[in-house]
């Protein structure tokens, strides 16, 4: 079955034309799954349009919520900030279940998407986790710990991908929503129990100035500390000023800007893998959903293991973080080109040995900028990095899906060749 992603505001007739054209020119016969019926095209069109509006309605709220929660994390506390997206995800799953059981209209999917976007979604949870790792590690071990965090989350997703694929084939997907809701509520309980706000104090420039001022003006007689109340509105703009040249040496400032640019371009190009699913569904692979689930699980396991082994080996040999990123980008280009010219299943599985080493830029960026910043600057800097990740993933995913839908009939692999070419930008920036 061929599913062509088509994100646009064109008329329904235009959507149907694109989907029908793609189906007629890329039929799969290997697994005897030939789908060219008008009903399938109509279903794909409706699904594509619905997901387009879901993504669109989620994008702006999640960007705004991520910024606000990131800026005011020092005031709200890490535990409360972590609970907000967890609660939003719980509400979203609850609405999904209501849609299934009560046959609600399609716009409820969009409402659920807006709610989870306003809670910050997973981007805020990633932000909180990186703050916790930074506060609990030294500079020497921080890079490997960020990679280890990514490996742990990848391992858990591998177990989920493997189990979900087989469970859907056995019992369907409704039970999985109930399981997801229970696990989400359990995560809230665990967070309330084990995340202690007093253990993770997030500093800002305001709190740092107040602390220094109180030390200078304290009296030994009554041990009174005078603290200046910080203004909430001044913190709102600090995300944009945290990287200014007057805060640190010229060399450090240049390094920060180059690292942030490399991270932005890496995030954009890596989002090209959003079309990998459509690529595997088409000729010459024609994979079924079970085959894709098995590959995803193996990919997550390989990534979790090899990523940690790779960073440990490179660190032992004395490789710096930028040099590790350079190697990572070279391997990404090689993997994308390999996928573009692959014609057999074994060639796709070979990428399992390469892909784990292509994601170091995403993990090491947090470590690199934390080493160049003062402790009170990290919260706002991490907010900026999180915002960059959210925006570039949304822009990149939309662009590559749009580009793939319009080139798949003529050259299915051109999207990956384009991604490999664009990845030369972060490669050069890390040199």
N, C-alpha and C positions, 0 to 999 in steps of 0.2 A: 504494500500500500504506500502510495506517495502522498505525503502531506506537505504542501508548499506554504511556507510562511509568507503572508502578504499583508504588510502593515501600511495601510494608506486610507485616505478618506474618499477614494473613488467610489463610483456608483456600484451597486451590486452586480450589474451586468458586466462591468469591467473586471471585478473580482472573479466572477465565474469564468470569464474568458481566460484570465491568467491561469487559474487552477486547471481548467480543462486542457489548455495548451501544454502545461507541464505534465499532466497525467498522460496525455496522448504521446508525448515524446520521450517519456522516461518510464515506461511500463516495466515492472519486474515480472519475470517469468521463471526465475530460478526456483522460487518457493511456491510457484503456482498461485501467487497472490496478484491478480490483475484487477485493478479497480479503475474503471473508466465511466461508471454509471453517473447519471446526473444527480442522483440522490447523494452519492458520496461527495461529489463536487459541491453540492449545496451545503452538506454538513461541514465540510472543510471550510467553506466560505464563512458560514455562521460562526464556527469556532475561532477562525482567524480574526474576524471582526470583533468578537467578544473579548478575546485576549488583548487585542489592540487597545480597546477602551479600558480594560482592567489595568494594563501597564501604564496607560496615559493618566488615568485617575490616581494611580499610586505614586507616580514619579514626583510631582511637585510637593505633595504633602510629606513624603519621606525626606526630601531635601530640606524642607523648612524645619521639620521635627528634629532631624539629625543635627542641624545647626544649633537650634535652641537648647536641646538637651545637652549637647556637647559644651556649649558656652557656659551653661549654668550648672554643670556637674559639681563644681566645688561647693555651690550653695545647696543643691538638692541632695548631694551625697551619692556615692556609687551604687548603694543598694537600691535606692528609690529609682534611679535612672535605669538600672537593670530590670526592675520590676515592670516599668511602663511598657516596653516592647513585648515582654512576656505576656502581660495582660492583654495587649492588643492582638497578639497572635491567638490567644484563647478565645477572644470575642470573634475573631475571623473564622476560626474553625466551628464555633457554635452557630454562626450564621450559615456556613456551608451545610451543616447538618439540618438546619431549619429549611434551607432551600430544597434539600433532598426529600425530607419527610413531608413537607407541606407544599411542595411544588410551587415555590415562590417565583416571581418574575425574574428575568435575567438581570435587571438593574440591581438586585440584591448582591450579586457578585461584585458589582462596582462599588456598592456601599461598603461591603466587607473590605475591599481593597483600599478604600479611602481611610477606613478606621485603622487598619494595620499600618498604613503609611503615616498617619498622624501620630502613631506610637513610636515611630522610628524604625520599626522592623528589625531585621537582623543586623543592619549596619551599626545600630547603637550598641547592640550586644557585643559586636566585634570591638568597638571602641572601648567599652568597659573592660573587656578581657585584656586588651593591650595595655590599658592603664594599670591593671592589677599586676600583669607580668612585669611591667617596667618598675613598679614600686617594690617588687619582691626579688629583683635580680640585680647583680652587679653588671657593669659595662662589659666585662670579660665574657660572661656567660649569656648575655642577653640575646645575642643573635641566634644561638642554638636553641634557646628557649622559645623564641618566636616561631622558629621552624618546627619545633616539637609541638607547639600548640596547634599549628596547622595540620600536622600529622595526626594528632589525636582526633580532631574534628573530621578529618578525611576518613579515618578508620571507622568512626561511628557511622558516617554516611555510607560507607561500603556495606556494613552490616544491614543498614536500613534498605539500601538499594536491592541487595540480594534477597532479603526477606519479602520486601514489598512486591517484587516481580512475580514471585511464586504464589504469594498469598492472593494477589488479584486474580491469577489464573484459577485459583481454587475456590475462593469465596466472594470475590468482588472487592470493591473499594470502600463500601460504606463502613464496615467494621474498622478499617484503618483510620477513618476520621475520628471514631470514638477513642481508639488507642492514642492517636495524636493529641486529642483533647486531654486525656488522663495524664499523659506524659508532660504536657505543657503545664497543667496545674501542679503536677509533682515538682517540676522545675521551679515553680514559684515558691513552693514550700521549702525546697532545698536552699534557694537563694535567700529567703528570709531567715533561715536557720544559720547558714554558714557564712554569708557575706556580712562581716562586721564593719560598719562605717568607720569605727575608730581605728581599724587596722589599715585602712586605705585612705589616707588624707591627701586630697588633691590640692596642690598649691596653685595660686595665681599670683600675678605681680602685686595685686592689692593685698592679699594675705601676707605676702612676703614683706612688703613695705610696713604693714601694720606690726608684724612681729619684730622687725628691726627697730621700729620707732618705740615700741613698748620696752625693748631691752635698754635703749638709750635713756628713756625717761623714767625707768622704774626706780623706786626708792627702796633702800635697804631697810628703812624703819618699818614700814607697813606692807612691803612687798606688793605695792599697787602697780599694775601695768596699764598704761594708757594706750588704747587702741583707737585708731581712726576708722570709722565705719566706711566701708567701700561702697561706691555707687554702682548699682546694678546695671545702669545703662552704659557705663564706661566699659564693662566687660563684654557688652554685645559686639563692640567693634574691635576688640583685642585680637580676634582671630585673624583680622586683616593686617594687623600691625606687628604680630609676633615675629615675622620674618624680616623686618626692616633692617637696613644695614647698620643703623646706629646702635643696635642692641649687642653686636658682637663684631669680631674682626672681619675685615673685607674677605679674607680667604674662606672663613667659615660660612659667611653669607652666600658666597658664590657656590660653595659645595651644597648648601641647603637648597638653593634654587635649582641647581642641576639635578639633584636627587629627586626633587618634587616633579620636575618636568619628565624625567625618566620614568617615574612611577605612573604619571598620567598617561604617557604614550604606551607604556607596558599594559596598563589596565585596558586601554582602548583596543589594542591589538589582540590581547588575550581573549576579549569578548567575541572574537571571530569564531571561537569554538562553540558558540551558541547555535551555529548551523550544522554542527557535526552530526546531530541527530538526524536531520533531514538528509544529510549526505549518506549516512549508513542505511537509511530506508530505501534509497534509490539504487539503480544499477551502478556498478556490477555486483554490489553486495546484497541488497534486498533482504536486510536482516529483519527478523521478527522482533516483537517487543521483548520476548524472553531472551533472545540473543543479545539485544542491547543492554538488558538488565544484567546479564552475566558479565558482559564486557565492562560495564560501569562499576560493578562490584570489584572485579579484578583490578581495574584501573585505580580505584581508591585504595585497595590494599597495597598494590605495588608503590603507589605514590607515598603512602604513609611510611612504609619501610625504607624505600630507597632514598626518599628525601632526607630523612634523619641521618642515614648512613653517609650520604653525600656531604652534608654540611659538616659532620664530624670529621670526615676524612680531609676535606678542604681546609678546615680550621686547623687541624693538626699539622698540615703542610705550610701553615702560615699565610694562607690566602686571605686577603682583605675582603671586606664586604663588597666594594665596587667591582673587584676582580671576579668574585663569585657571580655577581650579576651579569658580567660580560660573558662568562661561560654559559650562564643560563640562557641568554638571548641568542647565542650561537646555536645552542641545542634547540631552541624554539623554532628558529628559522629552518633548521634541518628537519625537524618533526613536521612542520607545516608543509614543506616541499615534498617530503616523503608521503604524507597523506594525499597530497594533490595528485601524485602519480601512482598511488596504490591501485592494484587491480584485483587483489586476492585477499581473503580473510586473514591469512597469516601475516600479511604486510601491515594490517591494522593492529594486530596483536604485538608486532615488533615495537610499536610506539609506546607500549607499556614500559619498556626499558629506557625510554628517552624522556617522556613527559614529566616524570617526577622531578627532574632536574631543571625544568623550564620555568618554575614558579618562584624562584628565590627572590626576585625583585619585590614581589608582593610582601614577603615576610621580612626581608632585611631592611626595607625602607623605614619601617617603624624603629628598628634598632639604630640605624644610622642617624636619623634625625634626633633621637633621644640623647645620643652622645654629644651632639653639637648644641644642645639647648640646656638652659638652666631648668632645675626641677619645676619652678613655678610657671614655666612657659610650655611645658609638655601637654597639659590638658588642652589648651587652645590650638597648639600645633597638631595634635592628634585629631581634633575636631576638623581642622582644615584637610588633613589627609583622608579622613573618613568621607567628608563631603566630596573630595576629588574622586574617590573610589566610586561613590554612588552615582555621581554625574557621568563619569566616563564609562561605567558599565552600562548605564541606561542609553547613553549616546552610541556607544559601540555596538551593543546588542541590537538596537534598532537599525543602525546603519548596515551592519553585516547581514541581518535578516532581509532588509530591503534590497541590498545589493545581490544577495544570493537568489532571491525570488526572481530577479530580472535577468540573471545570467545563467541560471541552471539549465535552461533549454539549449544554450549555445556552448557553454563550457562550465561543467559542474565544479571543477577544481580551481577556477580562477579566484574565488574568494580566499582560498588558503594561500595562493601565490601572492595575492595582494597583502594579506596579513604578514607573510614572511618579509615582503619588501618594506612595509611600514615598521616592522620591528627593528630595522636598521637604525631607527632614530634613537630609541633607548640604549641600543648597543653603543652608538657613538657617544652619547651623553655620559655613559659610565667609563669611558676610556680615560 
